[in-house]
């Protein structure tokens, strides 16, 4: 069976370079590796004897660039896999999406410039005199560099989940300009929706904090479920972090008052995995939920000692006696040169 247009779009998107200075693309060999991982996950190794049995773990410590299988044609393998398993194309698309964003963040770590004193110097007035002059400038530079790479991690993480959850549910994200959910106060304008599936309109949140909700956006948050109901859609709230707070309670009530549902914490994961079906439910468990739970379980009660050393070609962090080495490039990017994160996520995982 030949690949469909949607399936070919998945392959083309995986191989596309992406926008900006830090765009990444997947090679034919990288696509073969990801397909081999999927074959392994779905217990189909006997159907693909040409693929190696021993693979670098997807979440292993080996360099991301090593995750390749050279010398095999990808498209015939992909066509065979999609003919064997329903949702195999969606599984591959989401796995490729995660891998590309991991490659992109690796590039961020490699190229994010150490800020200059010209950039951060005025901030030193807040601590001037309380810290020796020899220590304060490098402290400010390290602090800003950590902030920059964490800011990029936050951006990419926010960009990661929405298309994966939408794909797993069998729906699509909808940007404001393409959304079927219209604003009650201005029907000519649409509402951005994380996932539209038939008459359900999903809002995904990793967590909801009081601080984030108090910055002029709370009325927007509360207006979403009523706009959905007025447009003929059932609003569904999915929040992964179960930590209670008054804003979260208020938002749940708003969704339910407008004919919707709210799933929080474990209930959110159960809903996603149940609606995703067997194949994509396995993907969510293995590549999203389990890694997050593993990190939460490993978090120490108190922060261990941390040292940071700039060696020019690398930055070495020692955390509780464990060495983490970040390779560095001479071709660095300042914070004000970072790639813009596009608004339209609905175009990022095609064919879903």
Beta strands, then each sheet from edge to edge (+ up, - down):
strand 1: 172-174
strand 2: 182-183
strand 3: 186-190
strand 4: 193-197
strand 5: 200-205
strand 6: 234-239
strand 7: 261-264
strand 8: 306-310
strand 9: 314-319
strand 10: 322-327
sheet 1: 1+ 4- 5+ 6+ 7+
sheet 2: 2+ 3-
sheet 3: 8+ 9- 10+
end
